[in-house]
Amino acid sequence: MRPEARSSAQIGFGRVMHARQQPITHRFDYPVYFLRLPVHDLANVESRWFSRNRFNLLSFHERDHGDGGDSLTWARGLLRQHGLIADGDIWLTTFPRVLGYAFKPVSVWHCHRADGELVAVLAEVNNTFGERHVYLLRTNDPAATLHAEKVFHVSPFFPVRGDYSFQFKPHAELFHARIDYATGSGETLHTVWWGRLQPLTPRACLHAFFRYPLMTWGVIARIHWQALRLFIKRVPFFRKPPAPLKEVTE
């Protein structure tokens, strides 16, 4: 998935869906909007109602990602440590800050070589304890099914074991991601995140802000609401492991 215009930042309007099968069925979905940003050209991403590293109705702050510093340097440096060269376009799909606040359960980085070939996808995950972890998924096929072992505590209603499968459907006007998680003991969770993309114009920013006011507060509120529902349904609870984990896994 590689938009042709080098600096064409986009905003997507769509939905996020979660469906759990075991030990009880539990499903929910809700509307969201999100950003798709050219990390390789962030200096040219600016709009009246959107800012980079500054407060605005909608904003993107580099300290919310990677090591908290320059996003492009971090991404290319991380891949270089793993023997990969991503000297081309890097696109980040993530939630914005809204009035300065954001919680980002997962962000997706598509990293390319200078010749346009995809070299890796980074699945960057945050939990509600303020921790961050990156799954590095090597691939040159944008439509491939990618796999990673779970090593990071996210939900207290799933253990830190099992495997993820990631699927991304490349399309210039549509972002579509599916993440399937299986614990190895019959429990599964299916997550689908999709949305139609359009240019990140001042009008689109205002449309997003007033159509879904305080959207990012809604994300964290829904996380806790769904956790309460699972607790009431007596789904087994797993405490956060005390040992620190590596920042990146493949």
Backbone as numpy.savetxt, mean C-alpha at the origin, in Angstrom:
# Nx Ny Nz CAx CAy CAz Cx Cy Cz
2.75 -2.10 -14.88 1.90 -0.92 -14.88 2.78 0.31 -14.88
2.92 0.94 -16.00 3.87 2.05 -16.14 3.27 3.15 -16.99
2.60 4.14 -16.38 2.04 5.23 -17.16 3.11 5.86 -18.03
2.73 6.28 -19.26 3.71 6.76 -20.21 4.24 8.14 -19.82
3.36 9.02 -19.33 3.81 10.36 -18.97 4.69 10.28 -17.73
5.89 10.82 -17.82 6.88 10.64 -16.75 6.45 11.27 -15.44
5.71 12.34 -15.46 5.37 13.05 -14.23 3.88 13.08 -13.97
3.13 12.16 -14.56 1.67 12.23 -14.47 1.17 11.60 -13.18
1.29 12.36 -12.08 0.72 11.90 -10.82 -0.78 11.70 -10.98
-1.30 10.69 -10.30 -2.71 10.33 -10.45 -3.38 10.16 -9.09
-4.69 10.25 -9.10 -5.51 9.93 -7.94 -6.52 8.87 -8.37
-6.73 7.89 -7.52 -7.65 6.81 -7.84 -8.84 6.82 -6.90
-10.01 6.48 -7.45 -11.24 6.36 -6.66 -11.74 4.93 -6.79
-11.89 4.23 -5.69 -12.30 2.83 -5.75 -12.75 2.30 -4.40
-12.38 1.04 -4.13 -12.83 0.38 -2.91 -11.75 -0.56 -2.40
-11.86 -0.89 -1.12 -11.05 -1.94 -0.49 -12.00 -2.97 0.10
-11.70 -4.25 -0.17 -12.55 -5.34 0.33 -11.69 -6.35 1.08
-12.21 -6.81 2.22 -11.58 -7.90 2.98 -12.61 -9.01 3.17
-12.20 -10.24 2.96 -13.09 -11.38 3.17 -12.32 -12.50 3.86
-12.81 -12.92 5.00 -12.20 -13.97 5.80 -13.11 -15.19 5.80
-12.50 -16.39 5.67 -13.29 -17.62 5.61 -13.25 -18.44 6.90
-12.13 -18.42 7.62 -11.94 -19.27 8.79 -11.39 -18.45 9.96
-11.71 -18.81 11.22 -12.66 -19.85 11.64 -14.12 -19.40 11.54
-14.33 -18.14 11.17 -15.69 -17.63 10.90 -15.62 -16.83 9.60
-16.77 -16.63 8.98 -16.80 -15.77 7.81 -16.98 -14.32 8.26
-16.24 -13.44 7.63 -16.29 -12.03 8.01 -15.86 -11.22 6.80
-16.74 -10.36 6.31 -16.44 -9.61 5.10 -16.87 -8.16 5.26
-16.08 -7.26 4.69 -16.48 -5.85 4.64 -15.76 -5.19 3.48
-16.34 -4.09 2.98 -15.67 -3.28 1.97 -16.12 -1.84 2.13
-15.28 -0.92 1.68 -15.60 0.49 1.83 -14.90 1.30 0.75
-15.44 2.48 0.45 -14.84 3.32 -0.60 -13.58 4.01 -0.11
-12.63 4.18 -1.02 -11.39 4.89 -0.70 -10.95 5.71 -1.91
-10.03 6.62 -1.68 -9.27 7.20 -2.77 -7.80 7.13 -2.38
-6.92 7.21 -3.38 -5.51 6.99 -3.13 -4.70 7.69 -4.21
-3.39 7.74 -4.00 -2.47 8.40 -4.92 -1.64 7.38 -5.68
-1.26 7.74 -6.90 -0.25 7.00 -7.65 0.77 8.02 -8.11
1.97 7.97 -7.50 2.95 9.04 -7.64 4.22 8.57 -8.32
4.79 9.42 -9.19 6.09 9.11 -9.81 7.22 9.47 -8.85
7.70 8.48 -8.12 8.77 8.74 -7.15 10.02 9.28 -7.83
10.22 8.90 -9.08 11.38 9.35 -9.84 11.28 10.83 -10.23
10.13 11.46 -9.99 9.95 12.85 -10.40 9.07 13.60 -9.40
9.26 13.33 -8.12 8.40 13.93 -7.10 8.50 15.45 -7.06
9.63 15.99 -7.43 9.80 17.44 -7.36 8.81 18.18 -8.23
8.29 17.52 -9.25 7.34 18.16 -10.17 5.88 17.81 -9.87
5.65 17.15 -8.74 4.28 16.79 -8.35 3.78 17.84 -7.37
2.92 18.71 -7.82 2.39 19.77 -6.97 1.06 20.22 -7.55
0.12 20.57 -6.69 -1.17 21.04 -7.12 -1.68 22.01 -6.05
-2.67 22.79 -6.38 -3.15 23.78 -5.42 -3.57 23.14 -4.10
-4.22 21.98 -4.16 -4.75 21.34 -2.96 -3.99 20.08 -2.57
-2.81 19.90 -3.18 -1.94 18.77 -2.86 -0.51 19.26 -2.73
0.19 18.80 -1.69 1.57 19.21 -1.48 2.45 18.01 -1.13
3.73 18.15 -1.40 4.72 17.16 -1.02 5.51 17.68 0.18
5.49 16.93 1.26 6.22 17.25 2.49 5.76 18.55 3.14
4.54 18.99 2.80 3.96 20.17 3.43 2.48 19.92 3.69
1.91 20.66 4.64 0.50 20.53 4.97 -0.38 21.04 3.82
-1.47 20.34 3.56 -2.47 20.77 2.59 -3.72 19.93 2.83
-4.76 20.15 2.03 -5.92 19.25 2.13 -5.47 17.81 1.95
-4.72 17.55 0.88 -4.11 16.24 0.64 -2.61 16.45 0.53
-1.83 15.51 1.03 -0.39 15.65 0.95 0.29 14.29 0.97
1.54 14.30 0.53 2.40 13.13 0.59 3.67 13.52 1.32
4.01 12.78 2.37 5.20 13.05 3.16 6.16 11.87 3.06
7.37 12.14 2.64 8.33 11.06 2.47 8.68 10.38 3.78
8.51 11.05 4.90 8.83 10.40 6.17 7.85 9.28 6.51
6.75 9.18 5.78 5.79 8.09 5.99 6.22 6.80 5.32
7.35 6.82 4.58 7.72 5.66 3.78 9.21 5.36 3.91
9.55 4.13 3.58 10.96 3.73 3.54 11.66 3.99 4.85
12.82 4.67 4.78 13.56 5.00 5.98 13.24 6.40 6.49
12.22 7.03 5.90 11.81 8.36 6.32 12.54 9.48 5.62
13.50 9.14 4.76 14.25 10.16 4.03 13.79 10.25 2.59
14.72 10.57 1.70 14.39 10.71 0.29 13.89 9.37 -0.26
12.68 9.37 -0.80 12.04 8.11 -1.20 12.77 7.43 -2.35
13.22 8.21 -3.33 13.88 7.62 -4.49 15.22 7.01 -4.09
15.99 7.72 -3.29 17.27 7.20 -2.83 17.09 5.92 -2.03
16.08 5.92 -1.16 15.83 4.72 -0.35 15.46 3.52 -1.22
14.50 3.71 -2.14 14.03 2.58 -2.95 15.15 2.02 -3.81
15.88 2.88 -4.49 16.95 2.39 -5.35 18.08 1.77 -4.54
18.37 2.34 -3.38 19.40 1.78 -2.51 19.01 0.42 -1.97
17.75 0.26 -1.58 17.27 -1.02 -1.07 17.40 -2.10 -2.14
16.96 -1.79 -3.34 17.03 -2.77 -4.41 18.48 -3.10 -4.76
19.34 -2.09 -4.73 20.76 -2.33 -5.02 21.37 -3.30 -4.00
20.95 -3.18 -2.74 21.44 -4.10 -1.72 21.08 -5.54 -2.02
20.00 -5.72 -2.78 19.54 -7.07 -3.13 19.90 -7.45 -4.56
20.85 -6.73 -5.14 21.35 -7.07 -6.46 20.46 -6.66 -7.61
19.59 -5.68 -7.39 18.66 -5.23 -8.42 18.93 -3.77 -8.78
18.88 -3.46 -10.05 19.07 -2.09 -10.51 17.73 -1.53 -10.98
17.26 -0.48 -10.30 16.00 0.19 -10.67 16.32 1.65 -10.97
16.98 1.86 -12.13 17.38 3.22 -12.49 16.37 3.90 -13.41
15.16 3.32 -13.51 14.10 3.91 -14.31 12.98 4.46 -13.44
11.78 4.40 -13.96 10.61 4.93 -13.25 10.27 4.07 -12.03
9.89 4.74 -10.95 9.37 4.06 -9.76 8.05 4.73 -9.40
7.00 3.93 -9.37 5.65 4.43 -9.08 5.17 3.90 -7.73
4.65 4.80 -6.91 4.16 4.46 -5.57 2.65 4.67 -5.51
1.93 3.62 -5.11 0.49 3.70 -4.90 0.24 3.64 -3.39
-0.39 4.68 -2.86 -0.51 4.80 -1.41 -1.66 5.74 -1.05
-2.08 5.72 0.20 -3.06 6.68 0.68 -2.37 8.02 0.94
-3.06 9.12 0.72 -2.49 10.44 1.05 -2.67 10.74 2.53
-1.98 11.75 2.99 -2.39 12.40 4.24 -3.59 13.29 3.92
-4.56 13.32 4.81 -5.71 14.20 4.68 -5.70 15.15 5.88
-5.55 16.45 5.60 -5.36 17.44 6.65 -4.25 17.02 7.60
-3.20 16.44 7.03 -2.01 16.10 7.80 -1.98 14.72 8.42
-3.07 13.94 8.26 -3.10 12.63 8.92 -3.28 11.52 7.91
-2.57 10.41 8.15 -2.76 9.22 7.33 -2.39 7.98 8.11
-3.09 6.89 7.84 -2.63 5.57 8.21 -2.63 4.75 6.94
-1.51 4.07 6.66 -1.31 3.40 5.38 -1.09 1.91 5.62
-2.15 1.12 5.59 -1.98 -0.32 5.83 -0.99 -0.96 4.87
-1.09 -0.63 3.59 -0.14 -1.15 2.60 0.05 -0.13 1.50
1.29 0.01 1.05 1.63 0.83 -0.10 2.41 -0.04 -1.08
2.26 0.24 -2.37 2.84 -0.61 -3.41 3.77 0.22 -4.29
5.02 -0.24 -4.41 6.02 0.41 -5.24 6.30 -0.47 -6.46
6.10 0.05 -7.66 6.50 -0.65 -8.88 7.81 -0.02 -9.37
8.86 -0.82 -9.43 10.21 -0.32 -9.67 10.75 -0.85 -11.00
11.20 0.05 -11.88 11.61 -0.30 -13.24 13.08 0.05 -13.50
13.62 -0.64 -14.50 14.93 -0.29 -15.04 14.77 0.87 -16.02
15.91 1.41 -16.45 15.87 2.54 -17.39 15.23 2.16 -18.71
15.30 0.88 -19.10 14.69 0.45 -20.36 13.20 0.17 -20.22
12.64 0.40 -19.04 11.21 0.23 -18.82 10.81 -1.11 -18.24
11.73 -2.06 -18.15 11.37 -3.38 -17.62 11.20 -3.33 -16.11
10.13 -3.96 -15.64 9.90 -4.07 -14.20 10.96 -4.97 -13.58
11.50 -4.57 -12.41 12.49 -5.42 -11.73 11.98 -5.94 -10.40
11.05 -5.20 -9.76 10.55 -5.63 -8.45 9.32 -4.82 -8.07
8.54 -5.41 -7.19 7.45 -4.71 -6.53 7.74 -4.74 -5.03
7.60 -3.59 -4.38 7.76 -3.52 -2.93 6.38 -3.38 -2.31
6.04 -4.30 -1.41 4.80 -4.19 -0.65 5.18 -3.69 0.75
4.89 -2.43 1.01 5.28 -1.77 2.26 4.08 -1.77 3.22
4.25 -2.42 4.36 3.13 -2.66 5.28 3.37 -1.91 6.59
2.32 -1.26 7.09 2.36 -0.62 8.41 1.36 -1.29 9.33
1.69 -1.38 10.62 0.71 -1.85 11.59 0.34 -0.71 12.54
-0.61 -0.96 13.42 -1.11 0.08 14.30 -0.18 0.33 15.49
0.95 -0.37 15.55 1.95 -0.13 16.59 3.03 0.84 16.11
2.83 1.43 14.93 3.80 2.36 14.40 4.99 1.71 13.75
4.89 0.43 13.41 5.99 -0.30 12.79 5.76 -0.46 11.30
6.85 -0.66 10.57 6.80 -0.73 9.11 7.66 -1.89 8.64
7.20 -2.58 7.60 7.96 -3.68 7.03 7.77 -3.69 5.52
8.80 -4.12 4.80 8.76 -4.16 3.34 9.01 -5.58 2.85
8.09 -6.05 2.01 8.28 -7.32 1.30 8.78 -7.00 -0.10
9.97 -7.50 -0.43 10.57 -7.27 -1.74 10.21 -8.44 -2.64
9.49 -8.16 -3.71 8.99 -9.18 -4.62 9.67 -9.02 -5.98
10.58 -9.91 -6.28 11.32 -9.84 -7.55 10.43 -10.32 -8.69
10.37 -9.53 -9.76 9.61 -9.95 -10.94 9.87 -9.00 -12.10
9.83 -9.53 -13.31 9.84 -8.68 -14.51 8.51 -8.78 -15.25
7.53 -9.44 -14.63 6.21 -9.63 -15.23 5.17 -8.88 -14.40
4.62 -7.77 -14.90 3.65 -7.00 -14.11 2.40 -7.78 -13.70
2.07 -8.86 -14.44 0.85 -9.61 -14.14 1.12 -10.90 -13.37
2.35 -11.13 -12.95 2.70 -12.38 -12.28 2.07 -12.45 -10.89
1.86 -13.67 -10.41 1.48 -13.90 -9.02 2.75 -14.02 -8.20
2.89 -13.17 -7.19 4.11 -13.08 -6.40 3.85 -13.61 -4.99
4.89 -14.15 -4.37 4.71 -14.83 -3.09 5.72 -14.33 -2.06
5.29 -14.31 -0.80 6.18 -13.95 0.30 5.70 -14.64 1.57
6.65 -15.04 2.38 6.32 -15.60 3.69 5.99 -14.47 4.65
4.94 -14.63 5.44 4.56 -13.60 6.40 5.54 -13.60 7.57
6.12 -12.44 7.86 7.07 -12.32 8.98 6.76 -11.12 9.87
5.66 -10.41 9.58 5.39 -9.13 10.24 4.01 -9.16 10.87
3.92 -8.75 12.14 2.64 -8.73 12.85 1.78 -7.58 12.35
0.58 -7.91 11.87 -0.35 -6.89 11.39 -1.62 -6.92 12.23
-2.39 -7.98 12.10 -3.66 -8.12 12.81 -3.49 -9.05 14.01
-4.07 -8.69 15.17 -4.01 -9.60 16.32 -4.92 -10.83 16.15
-5.63 -10.90 15.03 -6.52 -12.04 14.80 -5.95 -13.00 13.76
-4.66 -12.83 13.48 -3.92 -13.79 12.65 -2.53 -13.97 13.24
-1.98 -15.18 13.18 -0.62 -15.39 13.69 0.42 -14.86 12.71
1.66 -14.75 13.19 2.76 -14.35 12.31 3.34 -15.63 11.70
2.61 -16.18 10.79 3.06 -17.33 10.01 2.17 -17.42 8.78
2.56 -18.24 7.83 1.78 -18.40 6.63 2.41 -17.68 5.45
1.63 -17.52 4.40 2.16 -16.99 3.15 1.18 -16.01 2.51
1.76 -15.02 1.81 1.00 -14.07 1.02 1.16 -14.40 -0.47
0.10 -14.15 -1.23 0.16 -14.15 -2.68 -0.33 -12.78 -3.15
0.44 -12.17 -4.02 0.12 -10.82 -4.52 -0.14 -10.90 -6.02
-1.18 -10.20 -6.47 -1.48 -10.09 -7.89 -1.80 -8.64 -8.21
-1.19 -8.14 -9.28 -1.44 -6.77 -9.74 -1.82 -6.84 -11.21
-2.92 -6.21 -11.56 -3.37 -6.20 -12.96 -2.94 -4.89 -13.60
-1.97 -4.94 -14.52 -1.47 -3.70 -15.12 -2.48 -3.09 -16.08
-2.75 -1.81 -15.88 -3.66 -1.08 -16.76 -3.40 0.40 -16.55
-3.36 1.16 -17.63 -3.02 2.57 -17.53 -4.04 3.39 -16.75
-5.29 2.97 -16.74 -6.35 3.76 -16.10 -6.98 3.06 -14.91
-6.40 1.96 -14.47 -6.99 1.20 -13.37 -5.89 0.59 -12.52
-5.98 0.80 -11.20 -5.10 0.09 -10.27 -5.90 -1.04 -9.65
-5.36 -2.26 -9.67 -6.04 -3.41 -9.10 -5.01 -4.30 -8.42
-5.16 -4.49 -7.14 -4.27 -5.35 -6.37 -5.09 -6.35 -5.57
-4.63 -7.61 -5.57 -5.26 -8.64 -4.75 -4.17 -9.28 -3.88
-4.45 -9.38 -2.60 -3.53 -10.01 -1.66 -4.27 -11.14 -0.96
-3.81 -12.35 -1.15 -4.38 -13.51 -0.50 -3.42 -14.00 0.58
-3.95 -14.26 1.76 -3.14 -14.71 2.89 -3.68 -16.03 3.41
-2.80 -16.99 3.62 -3.18 -18.29 4.17 -2.23 -18.63 5.31
-2.77 -19.06 6.44 -1.95 -19.36 7.61 -1.28 -20.72 7.54
-1.77 -21.59 6.66 -1.28 -22.96 6.62 -2.12 -23.90 7.45
-3.09 -23.37 8.18 -3.97 -24.21 8.99 -5.43 -23.98 8.65
-5.69 -23.56 7.42 -7.07 -23.43 6.96 -7.63 -22.04 7.00
-6.97 -21.11 7.71 -7.47 -19.74 7.80 -6.97 -18.92 6.61
-7.86 -18.16 6.01 -7.48 -17.37 4.85 -8.11 -15.98 4.93
-7.46 -15.05 4.28 -7.98 -13.69 4.15 -7.72 -13.23 2.73
-8.75 -12.71 2.07 -8.63 -12.19 0.72 -8.85 -10.67 0.78
-7.92 -9.93 0.23 -8.02 -8.48 0.19 -7.92 -8.01 -1.26
-8.85 -7.15 -1.66 -8.82 -6.57 -3.00 -8.87 -5.05 -2.85
-7.95 -4.40 -3.54 -7.87 -2.94 -3.52 -7.84 -2.49 -4.98
-8.82 -1.69 -5.37 -8.88 -1.27 -6.77 -9.43 0.14 -6.88
-9.18 0.75 -8.03 -9.74 2.06 -8.28 -9.39 2.56 -9.67
-10.22 3.44 -10.19 -9.97 4.06 -11.49 -9.12 5.30 -11.29
-8.13 5.47 -12.15 -7.15 6.52 -12.03 -7.49 7.71 -12.93
-7.16 8.89 -12.44 -7.31 10.11 -13.23 -6.21 11.09 -12.81
-5.93 12.11 -13.60 -4.87 13.06 -13.23 -5.13 13.72 -11.88
-4.06 13.98 -11.17 -4.13 14.61 -9.86 -4.25 16.12 -10.04
-5.45 16.58 -10.39 -5.71 17.99 -10.62 -6.29 18.62 -9.35
-6.28 19.97 -9.26 -6.92 20.62 -8.11 -8.39 20.21 -7.97
-9.08 20.10 -9.08 -10.49 19.72 -9.02 -10.66 18.30 -8.47
-9.79 17.38 -8.89 -9.88 16.01 -8.39 -9.57 15.95 -6.89
-8.63 16.78 -6.43 -8.32 16.82 -5.00 -9.53 17.30 -4.19
-10.18 18.35 -4.66 -11.35 18.86 -3.97 -12.48 17.84 -3.99
-12.66 17.18 -5.12 -13.70 16.15 -5.23 -13.46 15.05 -4.20
-12.21 14.59 -4.09 -11.89 13.53 -3.13 -12.12 14.00 -1.70
-11.65 15.20 -1.40 -11.74 15.69 -0.03 -13.18 15.86 0.44
-14.03 16.41 -0.40 -15.42 16.68 0.02 -16.33 15.47 -0.16
-15.99 14.57 -1.08 -16.80 13.36 -1.22 -16.57 12.40 -0.07
-15.30 12.30 0.37 -14.96 11.40 1.48 -14.19 12.19 2.54
-14.86 13.05 3.28 -14.17 13.88 4.27 -13.51 13.02 5.35
-12.30 13.38 5.70 -11.55 12.68 6.76 -11.39 11.19 6.44
-11.13 10.88 5.18 -11.06 9.49 4.74 -10.03 8.69 5.51
-8.85 9.27 5.77 -7.81 8.49 6.43 -8.13 8.23 7.91
-8.87 9.14 8.55 -9.37 8.84 9.90 -10.34 7.66 9.83
-11.11 7.61 8.74 -12.04 6.50 8.57 -11.32 5.16 8.44
-10.15 5.16 7.80 -9.39 3.91 7.66 -9.04 3.34 9.02
-8.47 4.15 9.89 -8.06 3.65 11.21 -9.28 3.33 12.08
-10.36 4.11 11.93 -11.57 3.84 12.70 -12.18 2.49 12.29
-12.19 2.21 10.98 -12.74 0.94 10.51 -11.89 -0.23 10.96
-10.58 -0.05 11.02 -9.71 -1.13 11.50 -10.10 -1.52 12.92
-10.29 -0.54 13.78 -10.65 -0.85 15.17 -12.08 -1.36 15.29
-12.98 -0.86 14.47 -14.36 -1.35 14.49 -14.42 -2.81 14.06
-13.70 -3.17 13.01 -13.70 -4.56 12.57 -13.01 -5.45 13.59
-11.98 -4.94 14.26 -11.33 -5.72 15.32 -12.30 -6.01 16.46
-13.13 -5.02 16.81 -14.13 -5.24 17.86 -15.13 -6.30 17.44
-15.55 -6.27 16.18 -16.50 -7.28 15.69 -15.89 -8.68 15.74
-14.62 -8.80 15.37 -13.95 -10.10 15.43 -13.80 -10.57 16.87
-13.51 -9.64 17.79 -13.40 -9.98 19.20 -14.74 -10.50 19.74
-15.84 -9.83 19.36 -17.17 -10.26 19.80 -17.50 -11.64 19.24
-17.02 -11.93 18.03 -17.24 -13.25 17.42 -16.30 -14.32 17.97
-15.43 -13.92 18.92 -14.51 -14.82 19.61 -13.50 -15.47 18.66
-13.03 -14.70 17.72 -11.94 -15.17 16.88 -10.67 -15.20 17.73
-9.85 -16.23 17.62 -8.62 -16.34 18.43 -7.75 -15.10 18.30
-7.16 -14.71 19.44 -6.37 -13.48 19.53 -4.90 -13.85 19.66
-4.04 -13.16 18.89 -2.60 -13.41 18.92 -1.88 -12.14 19.32
-1.12 -12.20 20.39 -0.38 -11.03 20.84 0.80 -10.74 19.93
1.20 -9.48 19.90 2.32 -9.06 19.08 3.61 -9.72 19.57
4.38 -10.35 18.68 5.66 -10.94 19.09 6.60 -9.87 19.62
7.35 -10.16 20.69 8.23 -9.14 21.28 9.50 -8.88 20.50
9.96 -9.86 19.72 11.26 -9.73 19.05 11.16 -8.79 17.86
12.14 -7.92 17.65 12.15 -7.07 16.47 12.37 -7.89 15.21
11.88 -7.38 14.06 11.98 -8.09 12.80 12.82 -7.28 11.83
13.36 -7.95 10.82 14.10 -7.26 9.79 13.16 -6.33 9.02
13.73 -5.24 8.52 12.92 -4.26 7.81 12.41 -4.79 6.47
13.20 -5.64 5.83 12.89 -6.09 4.48 13.02 -7.60 4.41
12.06 -8.26 3.73 12.20 -9.68 3.45 11.85 -9.90 1.98
12.36 -10.98 1.44 12.06 -11.35 0.06 11.19 -12.60 0.06
